[in-house]
């Protein structure tokens, strides 16, 4: 229960005794991909040879200092479209780069090599790419990106191979600028399962509202465990950006009346424990000195 009892623009740090369970990150909402689903994605198009065959991780055949999934923008149209061992291995459109790994995730295999070759060669700059026909200075030489539309033909086995990603059929290979009418499809291999935080090792966040954040960490003494938690305390920060009445309270029955609250008063520079005897101001009273068990409190 979070009663509106204290007007503050503060972060309140509060060690106390309750031991709430850790709160995992909310899982990302996403529908499971099925055979026959329509897919639209814009991304780098890469040959499977440079992804899977040139090493672990794979590197670009024409520049082996470059990790393929790290910097696909450096992949030359020549390597992609002129080298038989590359284009004969089949093509894949990559997902976005994962900021944690620094690598683009495998996206979707494309079952129509000829369609990819035709679109890419029409776009690429003639010269270094011998089969490209683009004659403008703006025609690219590196990093082929396209918007791909198609239907899911098979789901893939999730392995680190060309058989891993789902395969698209009935594909359209369109200019990158075309984009998708709605939200682009997130490839299954790009979805990262959320990991529950250990709130005894780091602060966990609970976003109570868009501008109101509760952070907490359970402090486990050396002579006990998180499961037993004998003598555990909890450190809390309550953060609101702006002016509002804020507080945090603890109750055994979920009701405000009869609960215990921590209230910070900016004007008095005090953070204390209160008994909530009712909903009127005169029923909200500080606890006795012997029950003021908070430590390291602050309000800013």
VOVEX-652190 format. One record per residue (C-alpha): residue number from 1; residue in three letters; x, y, z. Coordinates in steps of 0.2 Angstrom, whole numbers, padded with zeros to 4 digits. Example, Ala and Ser with C-alpha at 12.3 -4.5 7.8 and 13.67 -1.06 7.14 Angstrom:
    nr   rest       x       y       z
     1    ALA    0062   -0022    0039
     2    SER    0068   -0005    0036
END
This chain:
    nr   rest       x       y       z
     1    UNK    0000    0000    0000
     2    UNK    0007    0017   -0005
     3    UNK   -0003    0030    0005
     4    UNK   -0001    0049   -0001
     5    UNK    0005    0056    0015
     6    UNK    0021    0065    0012
     7    UNK    0025    0079    0000
     8    UNK    0042    0077   -0006
     9    UNK    0054    0078   -0021
    10    UNK    0066    0066   -0013
    11    UNK    0074    0049   -0014
    12    UNK    0072    0040    0003
    13    UNK    0084    0026    0008
    14    UNK    0076    0015    0021
    15    UNK    0084   -0001    0029
    16    UNK    0070   -0011    0038
    17    UNK    0065   -0029    0041
    18    UNK    0053   -0036    0028
    19    UNK    0059   -0048    0016
    20    UNK    0049   -0047    0000
    21    UNK    0053   -0059   -0014
    22    UNK    0064   -0053   -0029
    23    UNK    0054   -0045   -0043
    24    UNK    0060   -0051   -0060
    25    UNK    0060   -0040   -0076
    26    UNK    0043   -0040   -0085
    27    UNK    0044   -0052   -0100
    28    UNK    0043   -0044   -0117
    29    UNK    0026   -0046   -0125
    30    UNK    0028   -0055   -0142
    31    UNK    0017   -0067   -0152
    32    UNK    0025   -0084   -0156
    33    UNK    0030   -0086   -0174
    34    UNK    0020   -0099   -0184
    35    UNK    0022   -0107   -0201
    36    UNK    0012   -0097   -0214
    37    UNK    0013   -0080   -0204
    38    UNK    0017   -0065   -0214
    39    UNK    0034   -0057   -0210
    40    UNK    0041   -0040   -0214
    41    UNK    0058   -0034   -0209
    42    UNK    0071   -0022   -0214
    43    UNK    0090   -0026   -0211
    44    UNK    0106   -0031   -0218
    45    UNK    0106   -0045   -0231
    46    UNK    0121   -0057   -0228
    47    UNK    0127   -0073   -0237
    48    UNK    0127   -0089   -0226
    49    UNK    0145   -0092   -0230
    50    UNK    0152   -0077   -0222
    51    UNK    0141   -0080   -0206
    52    UNK    0144   -0098   -0203
    53    UNK    0159   -0105   -0213
    54    UNK    0173   -0093   -0211
    55    UNK    0176   -0096   -0192
    56    UNK    0168   -0095   -0176
    57    UNK    0162   -0081   -0175
    58    UNK    0161   -0079   -0194
    59    UNK    0172   -0066   -0203
    60    UNK    0170   -0057   -0220
    61    UNK    0178   -0067   -0234
    62    UNK    0186   -0052   -0241
    63    UNK    0191   -0044   -0225
    64    UNK    0194   -0057   -0212
    65    UNK    0198   -0043   -0198
    66    UNK    0179   -0040   -0198
    67    UNK    0167   -0051   -0188
    68    UNK    0152   -0053   -0200
    69    UNK    0138   -0051   -0187
    70    UNK    0147   -0036   -0179
    71    UNK    0149   -0025   -0194
    72    UNK    0138   -0031   -0209
    73    UNK    0139   -0013   -0215
    74    UNK    0157   -0017   -0221
    75    UNK    0152   -0032   -0231
    76    UNK    0156   -0027   -0249
    77    UNK    0143   -0030   -0263
    78    UNK    0157   -0038   -0273
    79    UNK    0159   -0052   -0259
    80    UNK    0140   -0054   -0258
    81    UNK    0136   -0054   -0276
    82    UNK    0151   -0059   -0287
    83    UNK    0159   -0073   -0277
    84    UNK    0151   -0089   -0280
    85    UNK    0155   -0098   -0264
    86    UNK    0146   -0084   -0255
    87    UNK    0130   -0081   -0265
    88    UNK    0128   -0100   -0268
    89    UNK    0127   -0103   -0249
    90    UNK    0110   -0094   -0248
    91    UNK    0105   -0077   -0241
    92    UNK    0099   -0071   -0224
    93    UNK    0091   -0055   -0218
    94    UNK    0099   -0050   -0201
    95    UNK    0090   -0044   -0186
    96    UNK    0095   -0029   -0176
    97    UNK    0111   -0028   -0166
    98    UNK    0110   -0034   -0148
    99    UNK    0118   -0020   -0137
   100    UNK    0124   -0033   -0125
   101    UNK    0133   -0044   -0137
   102    UNK    0137   -0031   -0150
   103    UNK    0132   -0043   -0163
   104    UNK    0117   -0043   -0175
   105    UNK    0106   -0058   -0172
   106    UNK    0102   -0071   -0186
   107    UNK    0085   -0066   -0194
   108    UNK    0077   -0075   -0208
   109    UNK    0084   -0087   -0221
   110    UNK    0077   -0082   -0239
   111    UNK    0073   -0096   -0250
   112    UNK    0074   -0086   -0267
   113    UNK    0092   -0082   -0271
   114    UNK    0088   -0076   -0288
   115    UNK    0076   -0062   -0281
   116    UNK    0090   -0056   -0269
   117    UNK    0103   -0056   -0283
   118    UNK    0092   -0046   -0294
   119    UNK    0087   -0033   -0282
   120    UNK    0105   -0031   -0274
   121    UNK    0114   -0030   -0291
   122    UNK    0102   -0017   -0297
   123    UNK    0106   -0007   -0282
   124    UNK    0125   -0009   -0281
   125    UNK    0137    0002   -0289
   126    UNK    0145   -0005   -0304
   127    UNK    0164   -0005   -0303
   128    UNK    0171   -0016   -0289
   129    UNK    0155   -0026   -0290
   130    UNK    0156   -0033   -0307
   131    UNK    0138   -0039   -0308
   132    UNK    0131   -0023   -0301
   133    UNK    0122   -0011   -0313
   134    UNK    0120    0005   -0303
   135    UNK    0128    0020   -0311
   136    UNK    0125    0034   -0299
   137    UNK    0138    0040   -0286
   138    UNK    0125    0037   -0273
   139    UNK    0124    0018   -0277
   140    UNK    0132    0009   -0262
   141    UNK    0147   -0003   -0263
   142    UNK    0145   -0010   -0245
   143    UNK    0132   -0015   -0233
   144    UNK    0117   -0021   -0243
   145    UNK    0101   -0017   -0233
   146    UNK    0083   -0021   -0239
   147    UNK    0065   -0023   -0234
   148    UNK    0060   -0041   -0235
   149    UNK    0042   -0047   -0235
   150    UNK    0037   -0065   -0236
   151    UNK    0029   -0080   -0227
   152    UNK    0036   -0092   -0214
   153    UNK    0040   -0108   -0223
   154    UNK    0049   -0117   -0209
   155    UNK    0053   -0112   -0191
   156    UNK    0071   -0117   -0190
   157    UNK    0080   -0127   -0177
   158    UNK    0088   -0113   -0167
   159    UNK    0106   -0120   -0171
   160    UNK    0121   -0109   -0175
   161    UNK    0120   -0114   -0193
   162    UNK    0109   -0109   -0209
   163    UNK    0096   -0121   -0202
   164    UNK    0094   -0111   -0186
   165    UNK    0083   -0096   -0192
   166    UNK    0066   -0098   -0199
   167    UNK    0065   -0098   -0218
   168    UNK    0054   -0086   -0228
   169    UNK    0046   -0090   -0245
   170    UNK    0036   -0080   -0257
   171    UNK    0048   -0066   -0253
   172    UNK    0048   -0048   -0260
   173    UNK    0065   -0039   -0259
   174    UNK    0061   -0021   -0258
   175    UNK    0071   -0005   -0256
   176    UNK    0076   -0001   -0238
   177    UNK    0066    0015   -0238
   178    UNK    0050    0005   -0241
   179    UNK    0050   -0001   -0224
   180    UNK    0035   -0011   -0216
   181    UNK    0017   -0005   -0214
   182    UNK    0017   -0009   -0196
   183    UNK    0029   -0015   -0183
   184    UNK    0043   -0025   -0191
   185    UNK    0044   -0044   -0186
   186    UNK    0056   -0048   -0173
   187    UNK    0066   -0064   -0178
   188    UNK    0064   -0078   -0164
   189    UNK    0083   -0079   -0162
   190    UNK    0083   -0060   -0158
   191    UNK    0072   -0062   -0143
   192    UNK    0081   -0063   -0127
   193    UNK    0073   -0072   -0112
   194    UNK    0072   -0060   -0097
   195    UNK    0083   -0065   -0082
   196    UNK    0076   -0063   -0064
   197    UNK    0087   -0051   -0054
   198    UNK    0095   -0057   -0038
   199    UNK    0088   -0043   -0026
   200    UNK    0101   -0048   -0013
   201    UNK    0115   -0043   -0024
   202    UNK    0109   -0028   -0033
   203    UNK    0095   -0015   -0032
   204    UNK    0079   -0021   -0040
   205    UNK    0067   -0008   -0048
   206    UNK    0048   -0008   -0047
   207    UNK    0041    0006   -0058
   208    UNK    0025    0010   -0048
   209    UNK    0020    0023   -0061
   210    UNK    0028    0032   -0076
   211    UNK    0037    0045   -0065
   212    UNK    0037    0035   -0048
   213    UNK    0050    0023   -0045
   214    UNK    0053    0011   -0030
   215    UNK    0071    0003   -0029
   216    UNK    0075   -0010   -0015
   217    UNK    0089   -0022   -0010
   218    UNK    0088   -0036    0003
   219    UNK    0103   -0036    0014
   220    UNK    0107   -0054    0019
   221    UNK    0119   -0056    0034
   222    UNK    0134   -0067    0032
   223    UNK    0128   -0080    0045
   224    UNK    0112   -0083    0036
   225    UNK    0105   -0086    0018
   226    UNK    0092   -0078    0007
   227    UNK    0080   -0092    0010
   228    UNK    0081   -0092    0029
   229    UNK    0085   -0073    0030
   230    UNK    0087   -0072    0049
   231    UNK    0091   -0054    0053
   232    UNK    0089   -0048    0035
   233    UNK    0085   -0030    0032
   234    UNK    0080   -0020    0016
   235    UNK    0087   -0004    0009
   236    UNK    0074    0006   -0001
   237    UNK    0074    0021   -0012
   238    UNK    0058    0030   -0017
   239    UNK    0060    0042   -0031
   240    UNK    0048    0054   -0038
   241    UNK    0053    0068   -0051
   242    UNK    0042    0082   -0047
   243    UNK    0031    0088   -0033
   244    UNK    0019    0075   -0025
   245    UNK    0014    0067   -0009
   246    UNK    0024    0051   -0007
   247    UNK    0027    0038    0006
   248    UNK    0029    0019    0007
   249    UNK    0020    0008    0020
   250    UNK    0019   -0010    0026
   251    UNK    0004   -0019    0030
   252    UNK   -0001   -0037    0035
   253    UNK   -0018   -0036    0027
   254    UNK   -0016   -0024    0013
   255    UNK   -0026   -0010    0021
   256    UNK   -0019    0007    0025
   257    UNK   -0027    0009    0042
   258    UNK   -0016   -0001    0054
   259    UNK   -0001   -0001    0043
   260    UNK    0017    0006    0046
   261    UNK    0024    0019    0035
   262    UNK    0040    0028    0032
   263    UNK    0038    0046    0028
   264    UNK    0050    0059    0023
   265    UNK    0047    0077    0027
   266    UNK    0058    0088    0016
   267    UNK    0055    0104    0027
   268    UNK    0061    0095    0043
   269    UNK    0074    0085    0034
   270    UNK    0067    0070    0043
   271    UNK    0063    0052    0038
   272    UNK    0054    0042    0052
   273    UNK    0042    0028    0055
   274    UNK    0024    0031    0058
   275    UNK    0008    0022    0063
   276    UNK   -0006    0025    0051
   277    UNK   -0021    0025    0063
   278    UNK   -0033    0032    0051
   279    UNK   -0035    0043    0035
   280    UNK   -0035    0060    0044
   281    UNK   -0019    0069    0048
   282    UNK   -0021    0068    0067
   283    UNK   -0022    0049    0065
   284    UNK   -0005    0048    0057
   285    UNK    0008    0048    0071
   286    UNK    0027    0045    0073
   287    UNK    0031    0029    0082
   288    UNK    0040    0029    0099
   289    UNK    0058    0032    0099
   290    UNK    0062    0014    0103
   291    UNK    0053    0009    0087
   292    UNK    0063    0021    0076
   293    UNK    0074    0008    0069
   294    UNK    0079    0016    0052
   295    UNK    0097    0019    0048
   296    UNK    0106    0029    0035
   297    UNK    0091    0039    0030
   298    UNK    0091    0054    0019
   299    UNK    0079    0065    0009
   300    UNK    0085    0077   -0005
END
